[in-house]
Amino acid sequence: MRKQLAIFVAALMGFGMMACGKTEETTATNIDSSVNEDSSVSQSDDLTNDNESSTPTYAITSVSADDYDYFTGYIESIQITDNEHEALSQALDDFFSNQVYVFNKGVDDYNSEATEFNEENAKYAKENGYDYDTIKYENNITVSVIRCDSSIFSFVIDDFVYLGGAHGGTTVEGYTFDAKTGAQLEAADYCNEDTFAEDAKNFILDTISNSSEEAKSGLFDTSYSDTITEMFESEVLPTHYMDNRGVTFVFQQYDIAPYAAGLISFTMPFSMIDGFNEAYIPKDGFYTFGLSANGFTEQIDVDDDGDLESVSLVNTNNYEQDTYGYALTVEDDSVSESYGDYKYIYGYYIHAGDGNYILLQDYEDEIVLYEISNGIVRCGTLETELSVKDIEDGKITLAEIDYDEDGISYSNVETHTYSKAGIE
């Protein structure tokens, strides 16, 4: 598909991005994301201006590399679809034109490497009487919008590469743009740059120290502390982006934990960032994000009084003792659940119009909703084998989610309402 990719790059450079394949025009973000293991995944209304037209609208487009013998892959991009954010639109066009150009250049190289790999291994297998199954190299680049309002447009790019072996590898990069000016923001643009790195390092180390033993056990023993310190003392900070709560730092696979731990992130709240530019703090409005799948503590204002409370979701699975369950803690309150068989629970925090919630899903047979504005109150349970696709204010969309060489697809979509009265 070399011709299609080249045409797409030319379109980016000349006229802005056009939709080629999957397109989604929206001001919200799918909960299902490549970084939902730890990263803050959010949806927001216009949080800084009462004029709804000041919120950018966008489309996510994708182009796949087809007709290669030993390579499969695709790349997603973002296009601003309104006429009121010309600077942001141009900035993202320029940004993603480069992303697609790099992807386009790499396709032939990947296919050539994979061709040589398969030919050598097929020859070896034939000479030794083995069966050989051809493999394809993969490079799938997805994008997830984290925050979209009249002041900030931020997103995460998930770059998955598979070059044979037991599994592929993922690299995540976060980006934050000023929605009005189109400028890509760095720490110096929104806070006291002189203290930011040191404060962020201390916040992350304190968060780990104050988290559960289950959470800490997934890290590289004591070496994680040295690694984090070195990363924040270097000239380039760990990748980060701004969301609705603060600035989120993401650590790549193998940085501070084994591959099985996935991507680990920590969100430093606005109120804890020295000299933070209040123009970038969203006013109160709906948002949601995924709780740390590793069980690390989050700092959240759960009762909207301006003070932060500690929130954590810990999977308490113990294979040796054959006990399984979870513990949800909100400051001094805690609830727990035990299961007879293995389950792994994922959680989402929801800041909605009528209160603050935590939604839990085990991706097998149920969703549980808790209201946490005043203690932890179980609101309801929904039996379903579908996964959370989107969360909006008062509404949850569920779907069967499939992953293939063309990206993510959804089927059997259902919509349910939620409130303090439960899930319907």
Buried (B, 14 or more C-beta within 10 A) or exposed (E): BEEBBEBBBEBBBEEBBEBBBBEBEBBBBBBBBBBBBBBBBBBBBBBBBEEEEBBBBBBBBBBBBBEBEBBBBBBBBBBBBBEBBEBBBEBBBEBBBEBBBEBBEBBEEBBBBBBEBBEEBBEEEEEEEEEEEEBBBBBBBBBBBBBBBBBBBBBBBBBBBBBEEEEBBBBBBBBBBBBBEBBEBEBEBBBEEEEBBEBBBBBBBEBBEBBBEBBBEBBBEEEBBEBBBEBBEEEEBBBBBBBBBBBBBBBBBEBBBEEEBBBBBBBBBBBBBEEBEEEBBBEEBBBBBBBBBBBBBBBBBBBEEEEBBBBBBBBBBEEEEEEBBBBBBBBEBEBEBEBEEEBEBBBBBBBBEEBBBBBBBBBEEBBBBBBBBEBBBEBBEBEBEBBBBBBBBBEBBBBBBEEEEBBBEBEEEEEBEBBBEBBE
